[in-house]
């Protein structure tokens, strides 16, 4: 049914009976929960605060923002051609969130064509062909990450398993296909394609982040 999605995600119900020879007239009302989807996707974010390195702060970009809808929809956030700095260069970042009905489903996708991370204290990380996907429907969530990865110029084979962690020389760690459950949803999943955690609290870099969730699924 096509119903407006309010802040409370409810729709009013009123039922009435005019009465007949056997039964008196009656009526009642209630608030029904409306099933809806939320999602978000972005290409890049970073917070780097290493000693001897200029502070690097990158808010999520390009970013669909949080989608909240009970309708079939698709975002139209433009891709970013590139981001370049002495510490980080990224090319062609594209995020998208789509929702469908009957059954309700939300899919968030983020792609990064090329990325190079060259930060003090960790080996150079090269990523190409990165795609992260998070998809949710009532009772089911799926997530995946595909990419080609090199660390210090050496190809690294990644299994595709969730939360694959690669220790780095210098104490940092690289998490590939990071998957985290969404909070406050009946079904939901966050997928970070690549999550670099820097040593000694030096910050992090996230490439290709996606989040999808379904709400008010019922029993």
C-alpha positions as CSV (number, residue, x, y, z in Angstrom):
1,X,0.0,0.0,0.0
2,X,1.2,3.5,-0.8
3,X,1.4,5.3,2.5
4,X,3.4,8.4,3.6
5,X,6.4,7.7,5.7
6,X,6.1,9.8,8.9
7,X,8.7,10.4,11.6
8,X,7.0,7.7,13.7
9,X,6.7,5.3,10.7
10,X,3.1,4.5,11.5
11,X,-0.2,4.7,9.6
12,X,-3.7,5.1,11.2
13,X,-6.2,2.3,11.0
14,X,-9.9,2.8,11.6
15,X,-12.5,-0.1,11.4
16,X,-16.2,0.4,11.8
17,X,-19.3,-1.9,11.7
18,X,-22.7,-0.3,11.1
19,X,-24.5,-3.0,13.1
20,X,-27.3,-5.4,12.0
21,X,-30.2,-7.3,13.4
22,X,-27.9,-9.4,15.6
23,X,-25.0,-7.1,16.6
24,X,-24.7,-3.6,17.8
25,X,-22.6,-1.0,15.8
26,X,-19.0,-0.7,16.8
27,X,-15.7,0.9,15.7
28,X,-12.1,0.9,16.7
29,X,-8.8,2.5,15.7
30,X,-5.1,1.7,15.9
31,X,-1.7,2.8,14.7
32,X,0.0,0.3,12.4
33,X,3.8,0.2,11.9
34,X,4.9,0.9,8.4
35,X,7.7,-1.2,6.9
36,X,10.5,1.0,5.6
37,X,14.2,0.9,4.5
38,X,17.3,3.0,5.3
39,X,20.6,3.0,3.6
40,X,23.8,5.0,2.9
41,X,26.8,4.7,0.7
42,X,30.0,6.7,0.3
43,X,33.4,6.3,-1.4
44,X,36.0,7.7,1.0
45,X,36.5,9.0,4.6
46,X,39.7,9.5,6.5
47,X,41.1,10.8,9.8
48,X,44.9,10.7,10.0
49,X,46.8,12.2,12.9
50,X,50.3,10.8,12.7
51,X,53.4,12.5,14.3
52,X,55.3,14.4,11.6
53,X,52.4,14.1,9.1
54,X,50.0,16.9,8.3
55,X,46.6,16.3,9.8
56,X,44.3,14.7,7.2
57,X,40.5,15.0,7.6
58,X,38.2,13.8,4.9
59,X,34.5,13.8,5.5
60,X,32.6,11.0,3.7
61,X,32.6,11.7,0.0
62,X,30.9,11.3,-2.4
63,X,28.0,10.5,0.0
64,X,24.4,9.6,-0.7
65,X,23.5,10.7,2.8
66,X,21.1,8.6,4.8
67,X,18.2,7.3,2.7
68,X,14.9,6.7,4.5
69,X,11.9,5.6,2.5
70,X,8.9,3.2,2.2
71,X,8.9,3.5,-1.6
72,X,10.9,2.1,-4.5
73,X,13.7,4.6,-5.2
74,X,17.3,5.1,-6.4
75,X,19.8,7.8,-5.4
76,X,21.5,9.9,-8.1
77,X,24.6,11.1,-6.2
78,X,27.3,12.1,-8.8
79,X,30.5,10.1,-8.9
80,X,33.7,11.9,-7.8
81,X,36.5,11.9,-10.5
82,X,39.3,11.8,-8.0
83,X,40.8,12.9,-4.7
84,X,44.5,13.5,-4.5
85,X,47.0,14.5,-1.7
86,X,50.6,13.5,-0.9
87,X,49.3,10.9,1.5
88,X,46.3,9.5,-0.4
89,X,45.0,9.4,-4.0
90,X,41.7,7.9,-5.1
91,X,40.0,7.8,-8.5
92,X,36.4,7.4,-9.6
93,X,34.3,6.9,-6.5
94,X,30.6,6.1,-7.0
95,X,28.0,5.4,-4.3
96,X,24.4,4.3,-4.8
97,X,21.4,3.2,-2.7
98,X,18.3,1.5,-4.3
99,X,15.1,0.2,-2.7
100,X,12.4,-2.1,-4.1
101,X,9.0,-3.3,-2.9
102,X,7.2,-6.6,-2.7
103,X,9.3,-7.8,-0.9
104,X,10.9,-4.7,0.5
105,X,14.7,-4.6,-0.1
106,X,17.4,-2.0,0.1
107,X,20.9,-2.4,-1.6
108,X,23.8,0.0,-1.0
109,X,26.7,-0.1,-3.4
110,X,30.0,1.8,-3.4
111,X,32.8,1.5,-6.0
112,X,36.4,2.9,-6.1
113,X,38.3,2.4,-9.3
114,X,41.8,3.1,-7.9
115,X,43.3,4.0,-4.6
116,X,46.8,4.4,-3.2
117,X,47.5,5.0,0.5
118,X,51.0,6.1,1.4
119,X,51.2,7.0,5.0
120,X,54.2,7.2,7.3
121,X,54.7,4.0,9.4
122,X,52.7,1.6,7.1
123,X,53.5,0.1,3.8
124,X,52.0,1.5,0.6
125,X,48.6,0.1,-0.1
126,X,47.2,-0.1,-3.7
127,X,43.6,-1.0,-4.3
128,X,41.8,-1.3,-7.7
129,X,38.4,-2.5,-8.8
130,X,36.9,-2.1,-5.3
131,X,33.2,-2.8,-5.0
132,X,31.4,-3.1,-1.6
133,X,27.7,-4.1,-1.4
134,X,25.3,-4.3,1.5
135,X,21.8,-5.7,0.9
136,X,18.9,-6.1,3.4
137,X,15.4,-7.5,3.4
138,X,13.3,-8.6,6.3
139,X,14.9,-11.8,7.7
140,X,18.0,-11.6,5.5
141,X,21.2,-9.6,5.0
142,X,24.1,-10.1,2.7
143,X,27.4,-8.3,2.1
144,X,30.3,-8.6,-0.2
145,X,33.6,-7.0,-1.2
146,X,35.6,-7.5,-4.4
147,X,39.0,-5.9,-5.1
148,X,42.5,-6.3,-6.3
149,X,45.0,-5.5,-3.5
150,X,48.8,-4.9,-3.3
151,X,50.7,-4.1,-0.2
152,X,54.3,-2.8,-0.6
153,X,54.0,-3.7,-4.3
154,X,53.2,-7.3,-3.6
155,X,49.9,-8.8,-4.7
156,X,47.7,-10.1,-1.9
157,X,45.0,-12.7,-2.4
158,X,41.9,-11.9,-0.4
159,X,39.4,-14.7,0.3
160,X,36.3,-12.6,0.3
161,X,35.4,-13.8,3.8
162,X,33.9,-11.2,6.1
163,X,36.3,-9.3,8.4
164,X,39.5,-10.5,6.8
165,X,42.3,-8.8,8.8
166,X,45.8,-8.3,7.4
167,X,48.5,-7.2,9.9
168,X,50.8,-4.5,8.6
169,X,54.5,-3.9,9.3
170,X,54.6,-1.0,11.8
171,X,51.6,-2.1,13.8
172,X,48.7,-1.1,11.6
173,X,46.1,-3.4,10.3
174,X,44.0,-3.6,7.2
175,X,40.4,-5.0,7.4
176,X,38.9,-6.2,4.0
177,X,35.2,-6.8,3.7
178,X,34.5,-5.5,7.2
179,X,30.9,-6.4,8.1
180,X,29.1,-5.0,11.1
181,X,25.4,-5.4,12.2
182,X,23.3,-2.3,11.9
183,X,21.8,-1.1,15.2
184,X,18.2,-0.1,15.7
185,X,16.9,-2.2,12.7
186,X,15.1,-5.5,12.3
187,X,17.6,-6.5,9.6
188,X,20.7,-4.6,8.6
189,X,24.4,-4.7,7.7
190,X,27.2,-2.3,7.3
191,X,30.0,-3.2,4.9
192,X,33.3,-1.3,4.6
193,X,35.2,-2.5,1.6
194,X,38.6,-1.5,3.0
195,X,39.3,-0.2,6.5
196,X,42.8,0.8,7.4
197,X,43.4,1.2,11.1
198,X,46.6,3.1,11.8
199,X,48.9,2.2,14.7
200,X,49.0,4.0,18.1
201,X,45.7,5.7,17.6
202,X,46.9,7.4,14.5
203,X,43.4,7.3,12.8
204,X,41.8,5.4,10.0
205,X,41.0,5.4,6.3
206,X,37.8,3.8,4.9
207,X,37.2,3.1,1.2
208,X,33.8,2.0,-0.2
209,X,31.4,2.1,2.8
210,X,27.8,0.8,2.5
211,X,24.9,0.4,5.0
212,X,21.5,-1.1,4.5
213,X,18.6,-1.9,6.9
214,X,14.9,-2.8,7.1
215,X,12.6,-1.6,9.8
216,X,9.2,-2.7,11.2
217,X,9.4,-6.1,9.6
218,X,6.9,-7.6,12.0
219,X,6.8,-11.2,13.1
